[in-house]
C-alpha cells in the first residue's frame, strides 16, 4: 500500500487518477499489469518531458563541487524499503568512493535494518541523523555510528542499536542484554 499512490500519480506517465482510499489503492496495485503498464514508468508525455524512471534513477556521483565547498552528507536508508533498494544506494555510494578519493571524509551511509521507506517497520528507526550531521559540520566529528531505538509500535519497543557507517555493521558481542546497543560492536 505504501507505494500505490506514488506509482499511480508520480511513477507512471501520464499519471493515473486513483482515489486515495485503501481499497482503491489496493485495487490499482492488484490490477497493475507489468507487461502492459510497466512501460509507463519509462514514458514521457506532455507536460512531462522526463520519465519517472529518469528522475528516480539519477545516479550522478559528481559530488566534487559539494566536497570542495566543505559539504557533509549523511545518508540513511532502510534495508526493508519497498520503494528503493538499499543495494542500489550502496552501489551508488561505492561509485562515489571510486570517483572521489576518501569519500568517507565528507559522506557517510547508514543502513537501518528492518526499516521501511524513511521509517517504520520492525526496526530501530528512531535516531537523530541531523544531530550527527550537525556534530560533523560544527565540531568536525564524523559519525561512525548513530544511536537508534525502536519505537513503541515496533515488535521490540525500547530496543537500542548502533547504526554503523557503511561498510561497518553492528554485531552482538555475545554477552549482556541483546536489546541494548552497548552490547554491540562495529565490524
ROSE-4610 file (N, C-alpha, C; in Angstrom, 1 decimal, always signed):
// ROSE-4610
residu = [X/X/X/X/X/X/X/X/X/X/X/X/X/X/X/X/X/X/X/X/X/X/X/X/X/X/X/X/X/X/X/X/X/X/X/X/X/X/X/X/X/X/X/X/X/X/X/X/X/X/X/X/X/X/X/X/X/X/X/X/X/X/X/X/X/X/X/X/X/X/X/X/X/X/X/X/X/X/X/X/X/X/X/X/X/X/X/X/X/X/X/X/X/X/X/X/X/X/X/X/X/X/X/X/X/X/X/X/X/X/X/X/X/X/X/X/X/X/X/X/X/X/X/X/X/X/X/X/X/X/X/X/X/X/X/X/X/X/X/X/X/X/X/X/X/X/X/X/X/X/X/X/X/X/X/X/X/X/X/X/X/X/X/X/X/X/X/X/X/X/X/X/X/X/X/X/X/X/X/X/X/X/X/X/X/X/X/X/X/X/X/X/X/X/X/X/X/X/X/X/X/X/X/X/X/X/X/X/X/X/X/X/X/X/X/X/X/X/X/X/X/X/X/X/X/X/X/X/X/X/X/X/X/X/X/X/X/X/X/X/X/X/X/X/X/X/X/X/X/X/X/X/X/X/X/X/X/X/X/X/X/X/X/X/X/X/X/X/X/X/X/X/X/X/X/X/X/X/X/X/X/X/X/X/X/X/X/X/X/X/X/X/X/X/X/X/X/X/X/X/X/X/X/X/X/X/X/X/X/X/X/X/X/X/X/X/X/X/X/X/X/X/X/X/X/X/X/X/X/X/X/X/X/X/X/X/X/X/X/X/X/X/X/X/X/X/X/X/X/X/X/X/X/X/X/X/X/X/X/X/X/X/X/X/X/X/X/X/X/X/X/X/X/X/X/X/X/X/X/X/X/X/X/X/X/X/X/X/X/X/X/X/X/X/X/X/X/X/X/X/X/X/X/X/X/X/X/X/X/X/X/X/X/X/X/X/X/X/X/X/X/X/X/X/X/X/X/X/X/X/X/X/X/X/X/X/X/X/X/X/X/X/X/X/X/X/X/X/X/X/X/X/X/X/X/X/X/X/X/X/X/X/X/X/X/X/X/X/X/X/X/X/X/X/X/X/X/X/X/X/X/X/X/X/X/X/X/X/X/X/X/X/X/X/X/X/X/X/X/X/X/X/X/X/X/X/X/X/X/X/X/X/X/X/X/X/X/X/X/X/X/X/X/X/X/X/X/X/X/X/X/X/X/X/X/X/X/X/X/X/X/X/X/X/X/X/X/X/X/X/X/X/X/X/X/X/X/X/X/X/X]
num = [1/1/1/2/2/2/3/3/3/4/4/4/5/5/5/6/6/6/7/7/7/8/8/8/9/9/9/10/10/10/11/11/11/12/12/12/13/13/13/14/14/14/15/15/15/16/16/16/17/17/17/18/18/18/19/19/19/20/20/20/21/21/21/22/22/22/23/23/23/24/24/24/25/25/25/26/26/26/27/27/27/28/28/28/29/29/29/30/30/30/31/31/31/32/32/32/33/33/33/34/34/34/35/35/35/36/36/36/37/37/37/38/38/38/39/39/39/40/40/40/41/41/41/42/42/42/43/43/43/44/44/44/45/45/45/46/46/46/47/47/47/48/48/48/49/49/49/50/50/50/51/51/51/52/52/52/53/53/53/54/54/54/55/55/55/56/56/56/57/57/57/58/58/58/59/59/59/60/60/60/61/61/61/62/62/62/63/63/63/64/64/64/65/65/65/66/66/66/67/67/67/68/68/68/69/69/69/70/70/70/71/71/71/72/72/72/73/73/73/74/74/74/75/75/75/76/76/76/77/77/77/78/78/78/79/79/79/80/80/80/81/81/81/82/82/82/83/83/83/84/84/84/85/85/85/86/86/86/87/87/87/88/88/88/89/89/89/90/90/90/91/91/91/92/92/92/93/93/93/94/94/94/95/95/95/96/96/96/97/97/97/98/98/98/99/99/99/100/100/100/101/101/101/102/102/102/103/103/103/104/104/104/105/105/105/106/106/106/107/107/107/108/108/108/109/109/109/110/110/110/111/111/111/112/112/112/113/113/113/114/114/114/115/115/115/116/116/116/117/117/117/118/118/118/119/119/119/120/120/120/121/121/121/122/122/122/123/123/123/124/124/124/125/125/125/126/126/126/127/127/127/128/128/128/129/129/129/130/130/130/131/131/131/132/132/132/133/133/133/134/134/134/135/135/135/136/136/136/137/137/137/138/138/138/139/139/139/140/140/140/141/141/141/142/142/142/143/143/143/144/144/144/145/145/145/146/146/146/147/147/147/148/148/148/149/149/149/150/150/150/151/151/151/152/152/152/153/153/153/154/154/154/155/155/155/156/156/156/157/157/157/158/158/158/159/159/159/160/160/160/161/161/161/162/162/162/163/163/163/164/164/164/165/165/165/166/166/166/167/167/167/168/168/168/169/169/169/170/170/170/171/171/171/172/172/172/173/173/173/174/174/174/175/175/175/176/176/176/177/177/177/178/178/178/179/179/179/180/180/180/181/181/181/182/182/182/183/183/183/184/184/184/185/185/185/186/186/186/187/187/187]
x = [+0.8/+0.0/+0.9/+2.1/+2.9/+3.1/+3.4/+3.7/+2.6/+1.4/+0.3/+0.0/-0.1/-0.4/+0.8/+2.0/+3.2/+3.3/+3.0/+3.1/+2.1/+0.9/-0.2/+0.1/+0.5/+0.5/+1.9/+2.9/+4.3/+5.1/+5.1/+6.0/+5.4/+4.3/+3.8/+3.4/+3.6/+3.3/+2.4/+1.3/+0.7/+0.3/+0.1/-0.4/-1.7/-2.0/-3.3/-4.0/-5.3/-6.1/-6.6/-6.3/-6.8/-7.2/-8.4/-8.9/-7.9/-7.8/-6.8/-7.3/-8.4/-8.9/-8.1/-7.9/-7.1/-7.6/-8.9/-9.4/-9.1/-9.2/-8.9/-7.4/-6.6/-5.1/-4.8/-5.4/-5.1/-5.6/-6.8/-7.3/-6.4/-5.9/-4.9/-3.7/-3.1/-1.9/-2.2/-3.3/-3.7/-3.9/-4.4/-4.7/-3.5/-2.4/-1.2/-0.6/-0.5/+0.0/+1.4/+2.4/+3.8/+4.1/+3.4/+3.6/+3.0/+1.9/+1.3/+1.6/+1.6/+1.6/+3.1/+4.0/+5.4/+6.0/+5.8/+6.4/+6.0/+5.0/+4.6/+5.6/+6.4/+7.5/+8.5/+8.8/+9.8/+9.3/+8.0/+7.3/+7.5/+7.4/+7.3/+6.0/+5.5/+4.2/+4.0/+3.7/+3.5/+2.5/+2.7/+3.8/+4.9/+5.2/+6.2/+7.4/+8.4/+9.4/+10.4/+10.4/+11.3/+10.5/+10.9/+10.2/+10.4/+9.5/+9.7/+11.0/+11.3/+12.5/+13.7/+13.7/+14.9/+15.1/+14.0/+14.0/+14.5/+13.9/+14.2/+15.5/+16.0/+17.2/+18.4/+18.3/+19.5/+20.6/+21.8/+22.9/+24.2/+24.1/+25.3/+26.1/+27.4/+28.4/+29.3/+28.9/+29.8/+29.5/+30.1/+30.0/+31.2/+32.1/+33.3/+33.1/+32.2/+32.0/+31.4/+30.5/+30.0/+31.1/+32.0/+33.1/+34.1/+34.4/+35.3/+34.8/+33.5/+32.9/+32.8/+33.2/+33.2/+31.9/+31.1/+29.8/+30.0/+29.0/+29.0/+27.6/+27.6/+26.4/+26.2/+25.1/+24.7/+23.5/+23.6/+22.5/+22.1/+20.8/+20.3/+19.2/+19.1/+18.1/+17.8/+16.5/+16.0/+16.4/+16.7/+17.0/+15.7/+14.6/+13.3/+12.5/+13.2/+12.5/+11.9/+10.5/+9.9/+9.9/+10.4/+10.4/+11.8/+12.8/+14.2/+15.1/+15.8/+16.7/+17.9/+18.2/+19.5/+20.7/+20.6/+21.7/+22.0/+21.0/+21.2/+21.9/+21.5/+22.1/+23.6/+23.8/+25.2/+26.0/+25.5/+26.2/+26.6/+25.6/+25.9/+27.0/+26.9/+27.8/+29.2/+29.3/+30.6/+31.2/+30.3/+30.7/+31.2/+30.6/+31.1/+32.5/+32.7/+34.0/+35.1/+34.7/+35.6/+36.0/+35.0/+35.2/+36.0/+35.8/+36.4/+37.2/+38.5/+39.4/+38.9/+38.8/+38.5/+37.1/+36.1/+34.7/+34.2/+34.7/+34.2/+34.5/+35.4/+35.8/+34.6/+33.6/+32.5/+31.2/+31.1/+29.8/+29.8/+28.7/+28.5/+27.2/+27.1/+25.9/+25.6/+24.3/+23.9/+22.7/+22.8/+21.7/+21.0/+19.6/+18.8/+18.1/+18.6/+18.0/+16.5/+15.7/+14.3/+13.4/+14.1/+13.3/+12.7/+11.4/+10.7/+11.2/+10.3/+10.7/+10.7/+11.8/+12.1/+11.8/+10.9/+10.7/+9.8/+9.6/+8.6/+9.2/+8.4/+8.8/+9.4/+9.8/+10.4/+11.9/+12.1/+13.4/+13.7/+14.9/+15.3/+15.4/+14.2/+14.0/+14.0/+14.2/+14.2/+15.7/+16.1/+17.5/+17.6/+18.7/+18.9/+20.1/+19.7/+20.7/+21.1/+20.2/+20.5/+21.5/+21.3/+22.3/+23.6/+23.7/+25.0/+25.7/+24.9/+25.4/+25.8/+25.1/+25.4/+26.8/+27.0/+28.2/+29.4/+29.2/+30.2/+30.5/+29.5/+29.7/+30.3/+29.7/+30.1/+31.3/+31.5/+32.6/+33.6/+33.5/+34.4/+34.4/+33.3/+33.3/+32.4/+33.1/+32.3/+31.6/+30.4/+29.7/+30.1/+30.6/+31.0/+29.8/+28.9/+27.7/+26.7/+25.4/+24.3/+23.5/+23.3/+22.4/+20.9/+20.3/+19.0/+18.2/+16.9/+16.0/+14.7/+14.0/+12.8/+11.6/+10.7/+9.6/+8.6/+7.5/+6.5/+5.7/+5.6/+4.9/+5.7/+7.0/+7.9/+7.6/+7.9/+7.8/+8.7/+9.7/+10.7/+10.8/+9.7/+9.8/+10.9/+11.7/+12.8/+14.1/+14.1/+15.4/+16.3/+17.6/+18.5/+19.6/+20.1/+21.2/+22.0/+23.3/+24.1/+23.9/+23.6/+23.6/+25.0/+25.7/+27.1/+27.3/+28.3/+28.7/+29.2/+28.6/+28.9/+30.4/+31.1/+30.6/+30.5/+30.7/+30.6/+29.1/+29.0/+27.7/+27.8/+26.7/+26.7/+26.6/+27.4/+27.3/+27.3/+26.4/+26.3/+27.6/+28.0/+29.3/+29.2/+27.9/+27.8/+27.5/+27.6/+27.3/+26.5/+25.7/+24.8/+23.4/+22.6/+21.3/+21.3/+20.7/+20.7/+19.8/+19.0/+18.2/+18.9/+20.1/+20.8/+22.0/+22.1/+23.2/+24.6/+24.8/+26.1/+26.7/+25.9/+26.4/+26.6/+26.8/+27.1/+28.4/+29.1/+30.3/+30.3/+31.0/+31.0/+32.1/+31.7/+32.6/+32.5]
y = [-1.2/+0.0/+1.3/+1.2/+2.3/+3.0/+2.3/+2.9/+3.1/+2.6/+2.6/+4.0/+5.0/+6.4/+6.9/+6.7/+7.2/+6.5/+5.2/+4.5/+5.1/+5.4/+5.9/+7.3/+8.2/+9.6/+10.2/+9.5/+10.0/+9.1/+7.8/+7.0/+6.4/+6.9/+6.5/+7.7/+7.7/+8.9/+8.4/+9.1/+10.2/+9.6/+10.4/+10.0/+9.3/+8.3/+7.6/+8.2/+8.6/+9.1/+7.9/+7.8/+6.8/+7.4/+7.0/+7.5/+7.1/+7.9/+7.7/+6.7/+6.1/+5.1/+3.8/+3.2/+1.9/+0.9/+0.7/-0.3/+0.1/+1.4/+1.8/+1.7/+2.0/+1.8/+0.3/-0.5/-1.9/-2.5/-2.0/-2.5/-2.1/-0.8/-0.4/-1.3/-1.5/-2.4/-3.8/-4.3/-5.7/-5.8/-4.7/-4.7/-4.3/-3.8/-3.3/-4.5/-4.4/-5.4/-5.1/-5.8/-5.5/-5.6/-6.4/-6.5/-5.3/-4.8/-3.7/-2.3/-2.2/-0.9/-0.5/-1.4/-1.0/+0.0/-0.1/+0.9/+2.3/+2.5/+3.9/+4.5/+3.7/+4.2/+4.9/+4.4/+5.0/+6.0/+6.2/+7.1/+8.6/+9.3/+10.8/+11.2/+12.3/+12.7/+14.2/+15.0/+16.4/+16.5/+17.3/+18.2/+17.5/+16.2/+15.5/+15.2/+16.0/+15.8/+14.7/+14.4/+13.4/+12.2/+11.0/+9.9/+9.8/+9.1/+8.9/+8.2/+7.2/+6.4/+7.3/+8.2/+9.1/+10.0/+10.4/+11.2/+10.4/+9.2/+8.5/+7.6/+7.4/+6.6/+7.5/+8.7/+9.6/+9.0/+8.9/+8.2/+9.1/+10.4/+11.2/+11.0/+10.7/+10.6/+11.8/+12.8/+14.0/+14.9/+14.6/+15.4/+16.2/+16.4/+17.1/+18.6/+19.3/+20.7/+20.7/+19.8/+19.8/+19.5/+18.5/+18.2/+19.3/+20.0/+21.1/+22.3/+22.4/+23.5/+23.2/+22.0/+21.6/+20.9/+20.5/+19.9/+18.5/+18.2/+16.9/+16.3/+15.0/+14.3/+13.0/+12.9/+11.7/+11.2/+9.9/+9.2/+8.0/+7.9/+6.7/+6.0/+4.7/+4.0/+2.7/+2.4/+1.1/-0.1/-1.1/-2.4/-3.0/-2.6/-3.2/-2.2/-1.2/-0.1/-0.8/-0.8/-1.4/-0.6/+0.7/+1.6/+1.6/+1.8/+1.9/+0.8/+0.1/-0.9/-0.4/-0.9/-0.5/-0.9/-2.0/-2.4/-1.4/-0.7/+0.4/+1.6/+1.9/+3.0/+2.7/+1.4/+1.0/+1.1/+0.6/+0.7/+2.1/+3.0/+4.5/+5.0/+4.6/+5.1/+4.6/+3.4/+2.8/+3.5/+3.9/+4.6/+6.0/+6.6/+7.9/+7.7/+6.6/+6.3/+6.1/+5.5/+5.2/+6.5/+7.4/+8.7/+9.7/+9.7/+10.7/+10.0/+10.2/+9.6/+10.0/+9.1/+9.3/+10.0/+9.5/+10.0/+9.9/+9.0/+8.9/+10.2/+11.0/+12.3/+13.3/+13.1/+14.0/+13.3/+12.0/+11.3/+10.0/+9.8/+8.5/+8.0/+6.6/+5.9/+5.0/+5.1/+4.3/+3.4/+2.1/+1.2/+1.0/+0.9/+0.7/-0.6/-1.6/-3.0/-3.0/-3.6/-3.7/-2.5/-1.3/-0.1/-0.1/+0.4/+0.6/+1.9/+2.5/+3.7/+4.9/+5.4/+6.5/+6.3/+5.4/+5.0/+3.8/+3.3/+2.2/+0.9/-0.1/-1.5/-2.0/-3.3/-3.9/-3.4/-2.2/-1.6/-0.6/-0.3/+0.8/+2.0/+2.6/+3.7/+5.0/+5.1/+6.4/+6.8/+7.8/+8.3/+9.7/+10.3/+11.7/+11.9/+11.7/+11.9/+13.4/+14.3/+15.7/+16.1/+15.6/+15.8/+15.3/+14.1/+13.6/+14.5/+14.9/+15.8/+17.2/+17.7/+18.9/+18.8/+17.7/+17.5/+17.4/+16.8/+16.7/+18.1/+18.9/+20.2/+21.2/+21.2/+22.3/+21.9/+20.6/+20.2/+19.3/+19.0/+18.1/+16.7/+16.2/+14.8/+14.0/+13.3/+12.5/+11.3/+11.0/+9.9/+8.6/+7.8/+6.4/+5.5/+6.0/+5.3/+6.3/+6.0/+6.8/+6.0/+6.4/+5.6/+5.6/+4.5/+4.3/+3.5/+3.7/+2.9/+2.5/+1.5/+1.0/+1.8/+2.3/+3.0/+2.0/+2.6/+1.8/+0.9/+1.2/+0.3/-0.8/-0.8/-1.9/-3.2/-4.3/-5.5/-5.5/-4.6/-4.6/-3.1/-2.6/-1.2/-1.0/+0.0/+0.3/-0.3/-1.2/-1.8/-0.7/-0.8/+0.1/-0.6/+0.1/-0.4/+0.7/+0.5/+1.5/+1.3/+2.4/+2.3/+2.7/+1.8/+2.0/+2.6/+3.4/+3.9/+2.8/+2.7/+1.7/+1.7/+0.6/-0.8/-1.5/-0.8/-1.5/-1.9/-2.9/-3.3/-3.6/-3.5/-3.8/-5.4/-5.9/-7.3/-7.5/-8.4/-8.6/-9.2/-8.7/-9.2/-10.6/-11.1/-12.4/-12.3/-11.1/-11.0/-9.8/-9.8/-8.7/-8.8/-7.8/-7.8/-7.5/-8.4/-8.3/-7.2/-6.6/-5.4/-4.1/-4.1/-2.9/-2.6/-1.4/-1.1/-1.2/-1.0/-1.1/-2.5/-3.5/-4.9/-5.3/-4.3/-4.4/-3.7/-4.2/-3.6/-3.5/-2.5/-2.3/-3.3/-3.9/-4.8/-4.5]
z = [+0.0/+0.0/+0.0/+0.6/+0.7/-0.6/-1.7/-3.0/-4.0/-3.6/-4.6/-5.1/-4.3/-4.7/-5.5/-5.1/-5.8/-7.2/-7.2/-8.5/-9.5/-9.0/-9.9/-10.3/-9.3/-9.6/-9.9/-9.5/-9.8/-10.7/-10.5/-11.2/-12.5/-13.0/-14.3/-15.1/-16.4/-17.2/-18.3/-18.5/-17.7/-16.4/-15.4/-14.1/-14.2/-13.3/-13.2/-12.0/-12.3/-11.2/-10.4/-9.1/-8.2/-6.9/-6.5/-5.2/-4.1/-3.1/-2.0/-1.0/-1.2/-0.2/-0.3/+0.9/+0.9/-0.1/-0.3/-1.2/-2.7/-3.0/-4.4/-4.7/-3.7/-3.9/-4.1/-3.3/-3.4/-4.7/-5.1/-6.4/-7.6/-7.5/-8.5/-8.6/-7.4/-7.4/-7.9/-7.5/-7.9/-9.4/-10.0/-11.4/-12.3/-11.6/-12.4/-13.1/-14.4/-15.3/-15.8/-15.3/-15.6/-17.1/-17.8/-19.3/-20.0/-19.5/-20.2/-19.5/-18.2/-17.5/-17.2/-17.0/-16.6/-17.6/-18.9/-19.8/-19.5/-18.7/-18.3/-17.4/-16.7/-15.8/-16.6/-17.9/-18.7/-19.7/-19.7/-20.7/-20.5/-21.5/-21.4/-22.2/-21.8/-22.3/-21.9/-22.8/-22.4/-21.3/-20.3/-20.0/-19.2/-19.3/-18.5/-19.5/-19.6/-20.6/-20.1/-18.8/-18.3/-17.7/-17.9/-17.4/-15.9/-15.2/-13.8/-13.5/-14.4/-14.2/-14.3/-15.2/-15.4/-14.1/-13.5/-12.3/-11.1/-10.9/-9.7/-9.8/-11.0/-11.1/-11.3/-11.0/-11.1/-10.3/-10.9/-10.2/-10.3/-10.4/-10.5/-9.3/-9.5/-8.4/-8.4/-9.2/-9.3/-8.1/-7.0/-5.8/-5.5/-6.5/-6.3/-5.9/-6.5/-6.1/-4.6/-4.3/-3.0/-2.0/-2.3/-1.4/-1.3/-2.4/-2.4/-1.6/-1.5/-0.8/+0.7/+1.1/+2.5/+2.9/+2.0/+2.3/+3.0/+3.8/+4.5/+4.2/+4.1/+3.6/+4.5/+5.2/+5.9/+5.2/+4.8/+4.0/+4.9/+5.0/+5.7/+4.9/+5.0/+4.2/+4.9/+4.9/+5.5/+4.6/+5.2/+4.5/+3.9/+4.5/+4.0/+3.2/+2.7/+1.9/+0.6/+0.5/-0.6/-1.9/-1.8/-3.0/-3.6/-2.8/-3.3/-2.7/-3.4/-2.9/-2.3/-1.1/-0.4/-1.3/-2.0/-2.9/-3.9/-4.5/-5.4/-4.7/-3.5/-2.8/-2.5/-2.0/-1.7/-3.0/-4.1/-5.4/-5.8/-5.6/-5.9/-4.9/-3.7/-2.7/-3.0/-3.4/-3.8/-5.1/-6.0/-7.1/-6.7/-5.7/-5.2/-4.7/-3.9/-3.3/-4.4/-5.5/-6.6/-7.3/-7.4/-8.1/-7.3/-6.0/-5.1/-4.0/-4.0/-3.1/-1.7/-0.7/+0.6/+0.8/+0.1/+0.1/+1.5/+2.3/+3.7/+4.5/+4.0/+4.7/+4.6/+3.7/+3.6/+3.4/+3.3/+3.1/+3.9/+4.5/+5.3/+4.9/+4.8/+4.5/+5.7/+6.2/+7.3/+6.9/+6.9/+6.7/+8.0/+7.9/+9.1/+8.9/+9.6/+9.5/+9.8/+8.8/+9.0/+8.7/+8.5/+8.4/+7.0/+6.9/+5.6/+4.9/+4.2/+3.4/+4.4/+4.8/+5.6/+7.1/+7.5/+8.9/+8.9/+10.1/+10.3/+10.1/+10.3/+10.2/+11.5/+11.5/+12.7/+12.8/+13.2/+13.1/+14.3/+14.4/+15.3/+14.5/+14.2/+13.2/+13.9/+15.2/+15.9/+16.1/+15.4/+15.5/+15.0/+15.4/+15.1/+14.0/+12.8/+11.7/+11.6/+11.8/+11.7/+12.8/+14.0/+15.1/+14.7/+14.1/+13.7/+12.7/+11.7/+10.7/+11.3/+12.2/+12.9/+13.6/+14.4/+15.1/+14.1/+12.9/+11.9/+11.4/+11.0/+10.4/+11.4/+12.6/+13.5/+14.4/+14.6/+15.5/+14.9/+13.6/+12.9/+13.4/+13.9/+14.4/+13.4/+12.5/+11.6/+12.3/+12.0/+12.7/+12.2/+13.2/+12.9/+13.2/+14.1/+14.4/+14.9/+14.8/+15.3/+16.2/+17.4/+18.3/+17.8/+17.9/+17.4/+18.4/+18.3/+19.2/+18.4/+18.9/+18.3/+19.0/+18.2/+18.7/+19.3/+19.9/+20.7/+19.8/+18.5/+17.6/+17.0/+17.3/+16.9/+17.7/+17.1/+17.9/+19.2/+19.2/+20.3/+20.8/+21.4/+21.9/+22.9/+22.7/+23.6/+23.2/+22.2/+21.8/+21.3/+21.5/+21.0/+20.2/+19.2/+18.4/+17.9/+17.6/+16.9/+15.4/+14.7/+13.2/+12.8/+12.0/+11.7/+10.3/+10.2/+8.9/+8.0/+6.8/+5.8/+5.5/+5.5/+5.3/+6.7/+7.8/+9.1/+9.4/+10.3/+10.8/+12.3/+13.0/+14.4/+14.6/+15.5/+15.8/+17.3/+17.8/+19.2/+19.7/+20.9/+21.5/+22.1/+22.3/+22.9/+24.4/+25.0/+26.4/+26.6/+27.7/+28.0/+27.3/+27.6/+27.1/+25.6/+24.9/+23.4/+22.9/+23.8/+23.4/+23.6/+24.1/+24.4/+23.4/+22.9/+22.0/+22.5/+23.8/+24.4/+24.3/+24.0/+23.8/+22.4/+21.5/+20.1/+19.8/+18.9/+18.4/+16.8/+16.3/+14.9/+14.3/+13.2/+12.5/+11.0]
